[in-house]
Amino acid sequence: MKRALVTGGSGGIGAAICRRLAADGYHVIVHANRSLAKAEAVLAEIVAAGGSGEAVAFDVTERAATAVVLERLLEASPIQVLVNNAGIHADAVFPGMSAEQWHSVLDVSLNGFFNVTQPLTMPMIRTRWGRIVNISSVAGITGNRGQVNYSAAKGALHAATKSLALELASRGITVNAVAPGIIATEMSDGTFDAETIKKLVPMQRAGRPEEVADLVGFLASDRAAYISGQIISINGALI
């Protein structure tokens, strides 16, 4: 059984991805930042549905702590599917943005990407099969007012996705990014009301976490073996 690690797996989109990968037959490692209980709650759903997995908690921005957990996980076998879903918002218009808001967002999306992905890459290469999916945002494609930090982080993640895809293409490993638009999660509930969504999104609704998870599940499958280095947006024709 192949193993999949989903960072930020205790959140709305992350939990849906975990459930989808478990349904597809992966042993899913559900990650949370500090609250192991949240990851365990998602794991309980997976197990109740007949799936397999485990829960872990660590801060992706803390390189040493992340390395300790990943080293322990790798003792069992390589992790062949990695979904880098961990991310945070700290929105503010740029003239009023603090250094902390800037650095914290880039730290999770970019340094977190490195801290988790780099230690898993060589073990994945040795298996000659792997899937890396980076969860980004439409903001990384179009930009967004009040999100210079978030847009910068996701745009850089897109560039990293394309470069890493080139490095790993001959090793049977694909690297792609999924860039959601407005998705109905706890994080977006306080940002967009129904009327605003109807005006912004041509499909006149928010996407569902399960729809993002379905796309990730496809990219993690054998059917997507020739898709790599792509930024795939799921946004209801928003762009």
C-alpha positions as CSV (number, residue, x, y, z in Angstrom):
1,M,0.0,0.0,0.0
2,K,1.4,3.4,-1.0
3,R,1.6,6.1,1.6
4,A,0.4,9.7,1.2
5,L,1.2,12.6,3.5
6,V,-1.1,15.6,3.4
7,T,0.1,18.7,5.3
8,G,-2.7,20.8,6.7
9,G,-4.8,17.7,6.5
10,S,-7.0,18.7,9.4
11,G,-8.4,21.7,7.6
12,G,-11.4,21.9,5.2
13,I,-9.7,21.2,1.9
14,G,-7.0,19.1,3.5
15,A,-9.5,16.8,5.2
16,A,-11.3,16.3,2.0
17,I,-8.1,15.4,0.3
18,C,-7.2,12.9,3.0
19,R,-10.6,11.2,2.7
20,R,-10.3,11.0,-1.1
21,L,-6.8,9.5,-1.0
22,A,-7.8,7.0,1.7
23,A,-10.8,6.0,-0.5
24,D,-8.4,5.5,-3.4
25,G,-6.4,3.0,-1.3
26,Y,-3.6,5.0,0.1
27,H,-2.4,4.9,3.7
28,V,-2.9,8.5,4.6
29,I,-0.8,10.4,7.0
30,V,-3.0,13.3,8.3
31,H,-0.9,16.3,9.4
32,A,-1.9,19.1,11.7
33,N,0.2,22.0,12.9
34,R,0.0,21.7,16.6
35,S,-3.4,20.1,17.3
36,L,-3.0,16.4,17.0
37,A,-6.6,16.0,18.1
38,K,-7.8,17.6,14.8
39,A,-5.7,15.3,12.7
40,E,-7.0,12.3,14.8
41,A,-10.6,13.4,14.2
42,V,-10.0,13.2,10.4
43,L,-8.2,9.9,10.8
44,A,-11.2,8.5,12.7
45,E,-13.4,9.4,9.8
46,I,-11.0,7.6,7.4
47,V,-10.9,4.5,9.6
48,A,-14.7,4.4,10.1
49,A,-15.0,4.4,6.3
50,G,-12.6,1.4,6.0
51,G,-9.5,3.3,5.2
52,S,-6.0,3.3,6.6
53,G,-3.8,6.0,8.0
54,E,-2.2,7.8,11.0
55,A,-2.0,11.3,12.4
56,V,0.9,13.5,13.1
57,A,1.4,17.1,14.3
58,F,4.4,19.4,13.6
59,D,5.1,22.9,12.5
60,V,6.2,22.9,8.9
61,T,8.2,26.1,9.5
62,E,10.4,24.4,12.1
63,R,12.9,22.5,10.0
64,A,14.5,20.4,12.7
65,A,11.2,19.3,14.3
66,T,9.8,18.5,10.8
67,A,12.9,16.5,10.0
68,V,12.6,14.4,13.2
69,V,9.0,13.4,12.4
70,L,9.7,12.7,8.7
71,E,12.7,10.5,9.6
72,R,10.5,8.5,11.8
73,L,7.8,8.1,9.1
74,L,10.4,7.1,6.6
75,E,11.5,4.2,8.8
76,A,8.5,2.3,7.6
77,S,8.7,3.0,3.9
78,P,9.0,5.9,1.5
79,I,6.2,8.3,1.2
80,Q,5.3,8.3,-2.5
81,V,2.4,10.9,-2.5
82,L,2.9,14.3,-0.9
83,V,0.3,17.0,-0.9
84,N,1.7,20.3,0.4
85,N,-1.6,21.8,1.6
86,A,-0.4,23.8,4.7
87,G,-0.9,27.5,4.3
88,I,-2.0,30.6,6.2
89,H,-3.5,34.0,5.5
90,A,-2.4,37.3,7.1
91,D,-4.2,39.8,4.9
92,A,-3.5,43.5,4.9
93,V,-3.0,46.2,2.3
94,F,0.7,46.4,1.5
95,P,1.4,49.9,3.0
96,G,0.0,48.7,6.3
97,M,1.4,45.1,6.2
98,S,3.7,44.2,9.0
99,A,7.0,42.3,8.6
100,E,5.4,39.5,10.7
101,Q,2.5,39.3,8.3
102,W,4.9,39.1,5.3
103,H,7.3,36.6,6.8
104,S,4.8,34.3,8.4
105,V,2.8,33.7,5.2
106,L,5.9,33.1,3.1
107,D,7.4,30.9,5.9
108,V,4.5,28.4,5.8
109,S,4.0,28.2,2.0
110,L,7.7,28.3,0.9
111,N,9.9,27.2,3.7
112,G,7.2,24.7,4.7
113,F,7.3,23.4,1.2
114,F,11.1,23.0,1.3
115,N,11.2,21.5,4.9
116,V,8.7,18.8,4.0
117,T,9.4,18.0,0.4
118,Q,13.2,18.0,0.4
119,P,13.7,15.2,2.9
120,L,11.1,13.0,1.1
121,T,12.5,13.5,-2.4
122,M,15.4,11.1,-2.5
123,P,13.4,8.1,-0.9
124,M,10.7,8.8,-3.5
125,I,13.3,8.9,-6.3
126,R,14.5,5.4,-5.3
127,T,11.1,4.0,-5.8
128,R,10.9,5.5,-9.4
129,W,7.3,6.5,-8.7
130,G,5.9,9.6,-6.9
131,R,3.3,12.3,-6.9
132,I,3.9,15.8,-5.4
133,V,0.8,18.1,-5.5
134,N,1.2,21.7,-4.1
135,I,-2.0,23.4,-3.1
136,S,-1.8,27.0,-4.2
137,S,-4.4,29.6,-4.9
138,V,-5.8,31.6,-7.8
139,A,-4.2,34.6,-6.0
140,G,-0.8,33.2,-7.1
141,I,-2.0,33.6,-10.7
142,T,-3.9,36.8,-10.8
143,G,-2.8,38.6,-7.6
144,N,-5.3,39.9,-5.1
145,R,-5.8,43.1,-3.2
146,G,-4.7,42.8,0.4
147,Q,-2.8,39.7,-0.3
148,V,0.6,40.7,-1.6
149,N,2.2,38.3,0.8
150,Y,-0.1,35.4,0.0
151,S,0.1,36.0,-3.8
152,A,3.9,36.3,-3.6
153,A,4.1,33.0,-1.7
154,K,1.8,31.1,-4.1
155,G,3.4,32.6,-7.2
156,A,6.8,31.4,-5.9
157,L,5.3,28.0,-5.2
158,H,4.2,27.8,-8.9
159,A,7.8,28.5,-10.0
160,A,9.1,25.9,-7.6
161,T,6.6,23.4,-8.9
162,K,7.7,23.9,-12.5
163,S,11.4,23.6,-11.6
164,L,11.0,20.5,-9.5
165,A,8.9,18.9,-12.2
166,L,11.8,19.3,-14.6
167,E,14.3,17.7,-12.1
168,L,12.1,14.7,-11.3
169,A,10.4,14.0,-14.7
170,S,12.9,11.2,-15.7
171,R,12.4,9.5,-12.3
172,G,8.7,8.7,-12.7
173,I,7.7,11.5,-10.3
174,T,5.2,14.2,-11.3
175,V,5.0,17.6,-9.6
176,N,1.9,19.8,-10.1
177,A,0.1,22.6,-8.4
178,V,-3.6,23.0,-7.8
179,A,-4.8,26.6,-7.5
180,P,-8.3,26.8,-6.0
181,G,-10.5,29.9,-6.3
182,I,-13.3,30.5,-3.8
183,I,-13.9,27.2,-1.9
184,A,-16.6,26.7,0.8
185,T,-14.4,26.2,3.9
186,E,-14.3,27.7,7.4
187,M,-11.5,29.9,6.2
188,S,-13.5,31.5,3.4
189,D,-16.9,31.7,5.2
190,G,-16.1,35.1,6.8
191,T,-14.7,36.5,3.6
192,F,-17.3,36.0,0.9
193,D,-21.1,36.1,1.3
194,A,-23.4,34.4,-1.1
195,E,-24.2,37.5,-3.1
196,T,-20.5,38.5,-3.5
197,I,-19.8,35.0,-4.7
198,K,-22.6,35.2,-7.3
199,K,-21.1,38.4,-8.6
200,L,-17.5,37.2,-8.7
201,V,-17.8,33.6,-9.9
202,P,-19.5,32.9,-13.3
203,M,-20.8,29.6,-11.9
204,Q,-22.4,31.6,-9.1
205,R,-21.3,29.4,-6.3
206,A,-18.3,28.5,-4.2
207,G,-16.5,25.3,-5.0
208,R,-16.6,22.3,-2.6
209,P,-13.6,20.9,-0.9
210,E,-14.5,17.5,-2.4
211,E,-14.1,19.0,-5.9
212,V,-10.6,20.1,-5.1
213,A,-9.9,16.7,-3.6
214,D,-11.2,14.9,-6.7
215,L,-8.6,16.8,-8.8
216,V,-5.8,16.0,-6.4
217,G,-6.9,12.4,-6.3
218,F,-6.6,12.2,-10.1
219,L,-3.2,13.9,-10.1
220,A,-2.0,11.4,-7.5
221,S,-3.1,8.4,-9.7
222,D,-1.4,6.4,-12.4
223,R,-3.8,8.0,-14.9
224,A,-2.0,11.3,-14.5
225,A,1.5,10.0,-15.2
226,Y,2.0,12.4,-18.2
227,I,0.9,15.5,-16.4
228,S,3.7,17.4,-14.7
229,G,4.9,20.9,-14.1
230,Q,1.3,22.3,-14.4
231,I,-0.6,24.9,-12.5
232,I,-4.2,23.7,-12.6
233,S,-6.8,26.2,-11.3
234,I,-10.2,25.1,-10.1
235,N,-12.3,28.2,-9.8
236,G,-15.7,28.0,-11.5
237,A,-14.5,30.1,-14.5
238,L,-13.4,32.9,-12.3
239,I,-10.4,33.3,-14.5
